[in-house]
Amino acid sequence: MIDLNQIADAVLDQAKEKGWGHTQEMLSVAEKISLIHCEISEYWFATQRATKSVKDTPEAELADILLRTLHLGKVWEVDFGKQPATLKNHGLLYLHRLTSLAYDYYRHKKNTLFKKYLNRLVWGVVALAESTGVDLRKAVQTKLEINKSRVWKAKALRGNYYDRS
């Protein structure tokens, strides 16, 4: 079984190292939710065409959805060890819906529900990976390794940290 809390810790460590938002004050929830929606769409596109790029495969895009959601959730202290009782693979529209609902709860300051839906989203990605035969643990490890060597220019970066200027 994949240890989602352990992966979330690794993502947060990388966020600190790379200059991404790693506190609630630094991270733009709206921006992160938008990026999660983008990753879900990128997953769909990746399933529709072949690619030579290791970072644009369906496996890599599922890992991106998971990593972005874990990053946001870890900042908000979500415990990803609690699998929802009714976990099923409901597909991509379901993932989009969970993402939208999480943001709606955040917007209305219903933080308990916001965190609950981030957890559901993460476990929805796990279910999708299992149903499509994706080795999510391997895909996540690959993405974390790729990110180690990538360089972000903090002042020019848009999408992984909140620019307060």
C-alpha angles and dihedrals in degrees: 000000000000115000102225095181090054091051090047089055090052091049092051091049089052090047090056092047095047097043097250119143110284102166131057090249093053100042121079105217092196091053093046092049089051090051091050089053088050092051091051089053091045088054090056092049090048090055090054100055141030119249136190093207115096090210095057101052123114088252092053092047092051088051089051092053090049096045095048091048093046090049092053093042095048091054087053092046097246115172105224093185092086109085114203113251094234100048113163137148103254094166136240099314087056090054090050090049093050090050092050093046091049090054093045090055090047091050091052091048093246092140096169091058092041090057093042091056093047086055091049090050092053092049090045088059089050090052092048091050092050093048093049096044095247117155094223094182091057093044092051092048090051092051093047089051092049090050091053091065097039119097124217123194102220096208094050097038118116121181107030105056139030112253106214095190 
